[in-house]
Amino acid sequence: MELVTRLYDRFGFDTVDNSPLSESWRSGPGQPAWAAHEHQTRAELMANLARARRIIVR
């Protein structure tokens, strides 16, 4: 993970750790991070991931 983060930094991208994989729903369709994915800063992405609410389908 650290190697990939450093590589992305060299390419000029900011990285945010959204692990473990079981938490990937936080950046999925219908979540705040998904809706704002084109124009959010690193801080905004972190806040949007924290604001995500799990959608339970029954």
N, C-alpha and C positions, 0 to 999 in steps of 0.2 A: 504494500500500500504506500509506504513512504517513497519508494522509487518512482511509482506512477505520479504521486503528488509533485515530486521534484521535477519530473519531466513536463507535466502540465504547466507548472510555474514557468519553466523555461520557454514554453510556447506562448506564454502571456495569459494563461487562463487561471482563474481562482478556483480552488477546490474546496469542497465541503464534504466531510465524512458523513455519509448517510447509512452507516452500517449499524447493525448486522443486516444481512440480506432480508431478514424477516421484517425489517422496518421500511423496506423499499416502497411500500404502499404510500408512504408520506409524500412521495413525489409523483404519484400516479394521477390519472385523469380525475377531475373533480376536486382536487386538492389545491390549496393556495399556491404552492410552488409550481404546479403544472400550469395554472392560469397565468402566471406572471413570468414564465420561463424565458421569454425573449429579452426582457428589460429589467432584470433585478440584480442588485449588487450582491456581493457575498453575504453581507449582513442581512439584507432582505431575504435572501434564500434561507439562511439559518432561521430567521424569524418565521418564515412561511412553513418550513418543515416542522417547527415547534407548534404552529397553529393547526396543523393537520388533525382531522378527526376521522377515525376509522368508520367506514360505511359498512354496516352489517346488512346483508341481504338474506332474507329468510324465505 
